[in-house]
Amino acid sequence: MNLIADPYPIYETWREQQPIWWSDGHLKGWILSRYDDVRVILKDAQNFSSESMGEGETQAMRLPLLTDDPPRHTQLRAIVNKAFTSRTLKQMEVEVAQLTVELLDAMGGKTSVDISAEFTSPLPVSVIARMMDIPPGRKDDFKRWSDALTGTSEATDLAERMPHIMEMADYFQSLIPRRREHPGEDLISKVVHAQVEGQTLTDQDIVGFCMLLLIAGNETTTNLLSNLLNYLAGQPRMWTELRENPDKIDAAIEEILRFDGPVHWVNRKATRDVEFHGQTVKAGEAVYAFLGSANRDPRHYESPDLFRLDRGRSDHHTFGHGIHFCIGAPLARLEARYAMEELLKRYQSISHTPDANNERTHSTMLRGFHHLWLDLEPA
């Protein structure tokens, strides 16, 4: 048993026996796993700084917003808010529906598929590529770059990942001059021409924003969908229930975000001495808020290890909380809903392909699948 294969029994032990403990392993810092503790960390940007999210990384990997505190975070967030308006998402609905149909049509006739490789991964990559006005032919590069930046591929060593990250940075850098001269309605043009206190962003910040948008519009949805399909493949009655009651799709999406979410931890740095459960966290020390554990805390959720469609609440921590709430959350929910509606229409049932070579993402932070084989029974 490990944090990648099945982290939930480990999380339970932490919550019950050591709600705060110091890790000397890959994550050097204090681990907090209970719902209330995680929420305190996420909502208190003054005492828990986000700058540590970029520490130990090269400048090429420091992403705006994720690694910024107020007031700079507030200024940069305003730029993204303009790019991800409800009007923009409304306009994207037609494209999301069209891309969903195209990808599933391409799978037509197959009764066994690697759903991650053929659908849950290419769908969000294609959507964000359109929003950034980048040729669809680069979508394979997008996925490779995104995996390198997040460390979810087999090449977890930074030295192996860095050439891909630099290739991504160089590509986005090459787009800036043209978007300056010929701006469009795409996300990159909006970032290139955005101003903070009367000044446009530096090229370095623009490149960082592009990398952030790629991740925000890609990783979350990919993993959300693959985790949901993985769960439903073992629950034929629930698949039937969703086919008969498509109005419950949104509830299923919210529940998988809580039950087996795509993001499992974020880190912060204490800016002053704070205390949890009698343990002092000193100023300057790292804290890791385990969202995936908080989402299964029985102090907050009734029967947290059960997947239920009747919870009627979406106060999970998967998209964060407070000023760093995920900018891609509305887009992820939109894509997941269209994807599930179309899948449920087309397939009578889904199940795990026996003896398939499934592969989880190689990360304790981002949870999903690189490869997930499913048998499909057409409706």
N, C-alpha and C positions, 0 to 999 in steps of 0.2 A: 504494500500500500504506500502510495506517495502522493505529493501535492498535485501532480499532473494527472495521474490515472484516476484517483478518487480522493479529493482533499477533505470531504465532509466529515468523516470520522475523526480526522486530525483536528479540524476546526472545533468539533464538539469537545475534544479533550482540552484544547486551549481555553475555550469559554468557561468550562466548568472547573478546571484545575489550575490554570495559570492565565488569567485574563490579561495580564501584562507580563512579558518576559523579554529578555535581551537575546538577540540572535547574533552569533558570531560567524554564521555561515555566509551564503551569498548575499543575504540581506543583513547588513550590519546596522542594527538599530533595535528599537523597542517595537514589539509586535502587540497590537491591540485587536481584539476579535469580537467584542460584544457590541450590540447595536448602539446603545447609548454612548459608549466611548467613541465609536467610529463617527457618529453624528457630531459630537463635540469637536473632533479634529477637523471634519470637513467644513463646518460652518464658521470656524474661528480662524479667519485668515490672518488676523493680527498676531496671534500667539503661535500659529503653526504656518510657517512660511512655505510657499510652493517653489521657491528657488532651488530647493534641494532636488526637485524632480529632474533638474538638468546637471546636477553635480556629477563629476567623474566622467562626463561626456565631452566630446570635442564640440567646438562652437557650431560645427555643421549639424549637430544633433540637438541643439537647444532649440526648443520650439516656443514661439511666442504664445502667450496666454498660459500654457501649461506650466511654464517655469517663471511666471511673473506674478508679483503681488501688486495690490493697489499702491499708488494711483495709476501706474502704467497699465496694469491689467484692465482697469476700468476703461481707459482710453482705447486699448486694442479691442476689447470686447465689443465696443460700440461699432467698430468696423465690421466684425463678423455678424453682429445682429442685423445689420443692413443687408448683408448677403443672404442670410437665412430667414427672410421674412416669411410670413404665412402666405403672402402673394406668390413668392418664388416657389414655395412648396406646392401651392395649388397648381402652378404652371407645370411643375415637374410630374404631377400625377399621371398625365397622359403618357409621358415618356417612360415612366416607371412601368405602367401597365403594358406598354408596347414592348419594352425590353424583356419583361417577364414572359410574355407570350412567345417572343422570338427564341429565347433560350429553351423554353419547354418544348416548343415545336421542334427544335434541333435535337431534342432527346427522344422525340416521338418514335415509337416502335421498340425502344429498348425496355427490357424488363428488369435489368440489373444495371445500376449506374453508380459511379462515384459522384454522389450528389454535391459534394463540396467542390470538386474540380469542375463539374459541368453546370452547376447552377448557383449554389449559395456564395461562391467566391466571385464568379464573373458578373453576377447581377449588380452588386453595389459598386464594383470597380467601373463597370460600364456607365452607371448613373453618375458617379462623381466625375468621370472623364467628360461626359456631356456637359455637366455644370461648369467645368473648367475650360470647356472648348478645346479639348485635346483629342487628337485622332484616335478612334477606337482601336486602331492597330497597335497602340502602345499599352493596351490594357494588361498584357502579360508582364511588361516592364513595371507597370504600376504595382502589380501584386508582388513581384520580386523585390522591388524597392521597399514597399510597405513592410514585408516580412523582415527585411534586413534592418530597417529602422527600429522596429518593435522587438526584434530578437526572438521572433516566434518560429523561425526556420531552424533546420538542423545546424546551420552555421551560427551558433550562439556566441562564438568568440568574436569580439569586436574587430580584431584584425581581419578576420574573414569577411565580416559584414561591411567594413568601411568602404571598399571599392564600389559596392552597390549604392551605398549612401551618397558617396561623392558623385557618382554617375547621376543620381536623382537630383542632387543640388545643381550640378552643371546643366542638366536639362531645363529645370525651372529658371535658372539664371538666363538661359538663352532665349526664353520667351518674353522676358521683361521689356527689351527695347521695342519689339513690335507692338506689345500691348500699350506701351506709352504713346506710340505714334498712331496706332489704329485701335482705340479702345472699343470693346464690345460690351455686351450685357453679362458676360461670363464672370465667374468668381475671381479669376486672376486679374482681369481688368479692374474690378472693383477694389481689389487690394492694392494694385499698382497706383491707382489714382486716389486712394484714401489719404486723409491728412490727420495728423495728431498735432494739436496746437499750431496749426498753420503750416506744418511741415509734412511733406510726403515721407513715406517710410524708406529706410535704406534698402538697398538691394538684398542685403543679408536678411533683414526682417521679412521682406517679401518672399524670399525663398523659404524661410522658416514657416511662414504662413501657408504657403502652398503644400509643404510637407505635412503640416498639421491638418489641413483640409483633406488631404488624401487619406490620412489615418482615420479622421473623424467620420468621413463618409464611406469608409471601407471596412475596417476591422470589426467595428461594433456590429454592423448588420450581418456580415459574413458569419461571425461566431454565434450571434443570436439565433439565426436561422438553422445553422448546423446543430446547435445544442437542442433546439426545439424538435427538429426532425429526428434526431437521435433518441430523444425521450419518447416521442410518439410512435416510433418504429416498434417499440416494445409494449405499446398500449393500444391494441386494436379497437377496444371499446371507445376510447377517447377520440380516436380518429373518426370513427363512425359518428360519435356525438357532434363533432365539429362539422362533419359533412352535412348532418341533418340540421345543425344550428349554427350557420356561419356568423351569426351575430355574436357568438362566443369567441371568435378569433382574437379580438383585441384582448380579452381576458386571458387567453392562452399565451399571448405574447408577453403580457405583463407578468404572468406567473413564471414563465421560463426566465425572464430577466431576474426575478427573485430567486428561483429555485436552482438554476444552473446558469448564471449570468456570464456574459462575455468578458467582463473586467473584474478581477478578483482583489486587487489591492492598489492603493496609491501611497506615496510617501510624502512626508512633510518634515520640516525641521523646527524644533521648538525654539522660539525667540526669547523665552524666559523660563525659569523653573516652574514646572507644573507637576501635579500629583495625580496618579491614578491608582486606586486600590492600595494606598499606603506606600506606593513606590514613587520616588521623585525622578522625573525626567528633567535632566538639566538643560539649560539653554545651550543650543548648538547641537544637541543630540537628535538623531533621526528617529522618526516614528513611522511605522507602517500600519495604515488603517486597512484591515482586511474586510472589504466590502462583501466578499462571498461568504464569509463567516457571519457577519452582522445580519445578512439576509436570511439566515437560518437560526437566529437566536430565539429560543422558546420564551424568553422574557418579553418578546415583542410580538411574536407570531404564534398563533395556536397551531399545533401539529405542523411545525415548520418543515419537516422532512416529507410531507405529503404534497403532491402537486394538485392544487385545487383551482377550479374555475370560478369559485364563488367567494373569493376573498374580498372583492370590492374595494381594494385599496392598492395604491401604487407608491407606497412610501419606502420602497426598497432603495438601496444605495448604489445600484449598478451604474446609473448615469451621474453619480456624484450627488452633491448637495451644496447649496450656497453659491458663491460667485463662480465656482468652477464647474457648475452643472454642464454636462456634455452638450456642445453646440450641435452635434449630429443626432441628438436624441429624436427630434421630430421626424427627421429624414429616415432614421433607422426604423421607427415604428411604421412609417408610411410604406417603405419597401417591404417590410416583413408582412404587413397586412395584405398587400397585393400578391405577394409570393404565395402566401398560404391560401388565399382565396382560389388562385388558379390551380395550385397543387391539389386541393381538396375536390375541385370540380373534375379534374382529370383522372384521379386515382381512387379506386375503391378501397385500397389498403396499401400500406407500406410496411416493410419488415426488414430487419437486418439481414444482409447477405451472409449465409453461413461461411465460416472460415475466411472471411475477407481480411485483407491487410489494411485495417483502419489505422489512422495515425492522428493523434492529438497534436495540437500546437505545442511547440517545445518551450513553454513558458508557464511560470506560476502566476504571472500577472494577467495575461490574456488567455482565456479558456475557450477553445473551440476545436475544430478539426481541419487538418490539411486534406485528409482523405476519409470519407465516410461512405461505405458501400451499402446501398439499399436495394431490395427487391420491390418492384412496383407492379401493382395489379391495376390495369386500366379500368376506368369506370365503364 
